[in-house]
Amino acid sequence: MKMCLLFIALLIVAVDCFPAEPSAKKPASPAHQPNPGKLNPPPGILVPPEVKAELTASTTALAKRIDLLRADLASKPALLKLLPDVEIFYNAVHNALQDDIFYGTNQFKLARALLRQGMERAQQLRLDQIPWNTATGLVVRGYRSRLDGSAQPYGLVVPPNYNPADNPMRLDFWLHGRSDTLSEISFIEGRQKSAGEFTLENGFVLHPYGRFMNAFKFAGEVDVFEALEHVREHYPVDGNRIAMRGFSMGGAGTWHLGAHHASQWAAVNPGAGFVDVLNYQKIGNKLGSIPWYEQKLWHLYDPLACPINLVNTSLIAYSGEIDEQKKAADLMEAALAKEGAKMTHIIGPQTGHKYEPEAKKVVTKLVDGAVSKGREVVPRKVRLVTYSLKWNTMHWVRIDALEKHWEKAEALAEMITEAHGVRIEIKTRNIAAISLNILPGSMVGREAGLVVDGQDLGLRQSGAASWTVSAVKASGKWAVGDAPRVLAKRHNLQGPIDDAFMDSFLFVRPTGKPMNGSVGKWVDTELKDATFQWRRQFRGEPRVQDDTAITDADIAESNLILWGDPLSNKLLARIADKLPIRWTTEGIKVGDKAYDATKHVPVLIYPNPLNAERYVVINSGFTFPQFGASSNSQQTPKPPDWAVLDLSVPVAERVGGKGVVDANFFGELWELTATR
């Protein structure tokens, strides 16, 4: 449904925070700056020596206070869990000093204020006085991320009538727009000064930082869910009344999180943004310059690849009529129409990249209505499209195995009421195993039958309060049963390389002598770059440990990013003969192909042979660091599950497949497949 509304628009600030003062003066380059022309966040202004000395001394003092507090609270785990509420203030100033990202002289004053606030919170926490835990209005909190152990900030708007004893309340996300200068200082300042585009009288508004500027993908996506988890630990949130909302880059994030996690939201309200790489980048007839595997990997995050998923929630899109980014909603509307579904699309007349006041009122009313109704917990019909087991669940349907990754997989499941019970019919495409988990209370006193792709599986269950069943396809026939526990691609163990950085990970540094000088030099450069780029673009500090220091607990709890070769890295030496790609001093063997080990290096992701519940990655950080300062739509996986790289091509020049000698996905059993 389209509604054209009259009058002038209110300007929306893309990042929902106050811009910094510009300055032509730039600091010296960081010690490791492999791609200075595209550094993100960009270098800030030159900090006067006396100011740097003052802020450094103050951050050091706060760091010491945090260390003492950590020791004092060691026997008080409930209070210790709140330490990130203090650490975020230290991090904000420390990171700005470390990365040279002060963007105006006004931020020196802000830094001092944040350090004072950190000291104040530290003292309050030591005394078991936590006023920010019950405060109303604009509150900034922090949590400990499982990815790298960093303390990450988020903003929360707490309603004025909030009482900790309240019944569960509505929560709206608001995902911010792009600003390459949105440092932690800028973000925290904005979250303590501005309530944002939308506020609620009787509900919370959660503003994730999203780990800076990545359109809430990868670590940014994890941040959204970790922030929500932290809020739910400390505030009464109604899980059936959560809305996903955002504008511009935040609109792109809303399209993605809405489409891939639709059943978690009572409403999805994207504004502007983008929904795919091909159209947003206007690639058109340039596809030939982009590797085939990179094009397939667009399907990981492109909402346009799975628009029908949004029928599992209430979708209310907004666009300015003359906004170039209106095309995102137009594409989704057309794609849904092809599936026989209609989309609510509110359009601000003669409005650019902002909210129009009257349109904003209509959006508010529609979103309020959808959230008041709440998400449908057990809908009668569920649609799910995916190209990867990363996104494998919608309501009570879970896809456990695909016939082939990165090809369209689809499940349409429906409960059909009959005289004596319920018949569940499922139609599938490119699916090898599926499970249903129908929640307690929805099947009371009923018999249930299951029909998959026209095959009656003869399953009946009478009087069950809930119903859980799995089915597997073999030789074209479905049968009740679980997928066999063999080495196979499954949820959160399906690749590509970038997936390893969406859970706890460790960089494992080699301590031995490399097999040759060229590989040793390459590994040293790449490890420095990966460490630098993670801190720079995902605002954390990778945990780096020597190969000799890795424990059984590390192997059990984290994805291991092994740097080096089978001679220099002891962990890699332990598993080298269990990997599908063989790497010795004599060469690199990929099936029947061989590559010179003095000129090439393999990178890959694979289930850890020492713990098949976790990944190992060989010689790769996240795969798109050179695109951080360009469009967020280009922050997509580059190599697939494995690649052989030319040592002479540095990471900054690996664009359009340059430097990639060979690459492919592993098969569904993590086996080598024929190279395309």
C-alpha positions, 0 to 999 in steps of 0.5 A: 500500500502506498500513501502519498502525504503532504508537507515539508520533511524534517531533516534526519541526521543520518547517524543520529548524533552531532557532527564533529568540527572539521579541520584541515590538520591531520596527524601522522600516519599510524605505525601500520597503515597498509591502505592509507587512501582508504583508511576507515575511520579516517585520520582526525585532526592533530592533537596538541602534545599537551592535550595528548599528554593530559588525556593519556594520563587520564586514560591511564588513571582510569585503566588502573581504576578499572584493574583495581575494580576488576580485582575487588569484584572478583568474588562478586560476579553479578557486579563484575558483569557490570564492569563494561558499563565503566570500560566503554568510557575508557575505550572511547578515549583510548581508542581515539588516541590510539587511532588518531580519530579526534574530529574536532577540538570540541572532542577534547572536552568531550573526552575529558567528560567521558573520563570523569563519567567513567571514574564516577561509575567506577566508584559507584560500582565499587560501592554497589551503587548502580544508578544508571541501572534504574535511570530513565531518559538517555542511558549509555550501557556496555556489554562484554562481546563474546567475539573478542572480549571487548566492551561495546557500547549501546544507547538506551532510551528508557521511558520516564515512567519506567519502574524495574518492577514493571511488566515486560515492555515494548522495545524498538531498535533504531539502527543509525546511518553512516558517518565515517567519523562515528567514533566511540566518543561521537556515538556516546555523546550522541546517545547522551544528548539526543533521544533519536528519530522516534521515541516511545512513551511506554517502551525502550528504544535501543540504539546499537553502535553496530561496531561502527560502519558495516550496515549491521553485518558480520560483527555489527549484526552480532552487536545488535543481538548481544546488545539486545541480550544485555538489555533483556538481562537488565530490563523487562522486555516483551519478546513479542513486541520488538520492532526493528527500525532504521534509516539510511545505512540503518535502513539497509541493516533493517532490511537485512535483519528484517528479512533474515530474522523476520519471525523475531520482530513484531514489525520491521520498519526500514527507511531508505538504504539498499537491498542488494549489491547489483542494483545499488552499485549499478554493476549492470554489464560489469558482472564479468569483472567480478568473480563468480563466487563473490556474486554467489556470496552476495546472497548471504546478506542481500534481502532482495534474494529472500524478500518473501521472508518478510511475510512472516512479520509486519513490514512498513517501509518508508521512502522519500519520494525523490530520495535515490534510496527509494529504489530499495523499497521499490525493488522489494515491493516488486519482488514481493508482488511477484510472490503474490504479496503486498507491501506497505510503503509510505512515501513522503511527497517531494522529500529527499533523504529524510523523514517527512513530518506527516509521513512520519505520523503515519509510519508511527501509527502503523508500527505502533499498531503492529507492535501492539498486536505483537508478533505471531508466535505460532503462525499457521503458515511459514515461508523461508528462503535462504541460500545458506544455513547461516539463516536457517530458522523461521518461526517453527521451521528449521532447515538442517541441511541443504542439497547445495549451498548458495543455491536458492533453498525454500520451505513453505510450511502450513498447518491445516486443521482437519476434523481430528487434528492438524496436518502439516504440509511442507513443500521444499526446494534444495533442502536435505533435512528439516525440523519442526518445533511447534511451541507448547500449547499450540497442539494441545489435544490434537493429532498431528500428521506430516506431509513433505513434498507430497509424501505422507510420513505417517506420523501421528501424535495425540494430545501433545502440548508441543510437537518436535519432529525432524525429517531427512531426504535420501535418494529423493525420499523423505523419512522421519529422523535426524540428519546423520552426525557426520562432518557436514555443513550445518548452521554456524558451521557452513562458511564462508571464511568471514563466518568465523568472525561472528563468534569467539575467535583467537588469532594464533601466532606462529613461533616456529621457523617458516617453510620459506622466507616469502611465506614468513614475510607474507604471514607477518604482514597479513597478521599485522593487517588483520589485527589493525583492520579488525580494531579499525573497522570493527572497534575491538582488539583481536585476542592474539596468542602464540601457538605454544600457549593455546589451551584445550579451553581455547580449542573448545570455546573459540574459532582458531585463526591459524597464521603461518604454515605447517612448519611455523605454527604448531597447531597447524602442524597438528591438523595439516594432514586432516585438511582437504588442502595439502601444504608442504615445502614441496607445494600446495595440492588442491585435488589434482592441482599443484602450486609453488609454495614459494609463490602461493599460500592457501587460505581456508575455513574448515571445521576444526579437526581438534573440535568439529564444533568450531572452525579453523581458518588458515591465514585470513582475517575478515575478507573485505578490509579494503572496502571499509571506506567505500559503500557498505554494500561492498562489505561482502565476503570476497574469497569463498571457503578456500582460495590460493593466493599469489604472495606478490599481491597485497590485500589492498589490491585484491579487488575483482579476484586479483591475486586469487589464483584459484578459489571455490566452496567446499561441498556439503560434506566439507569436501573438495568440489570440481573448480568451476 
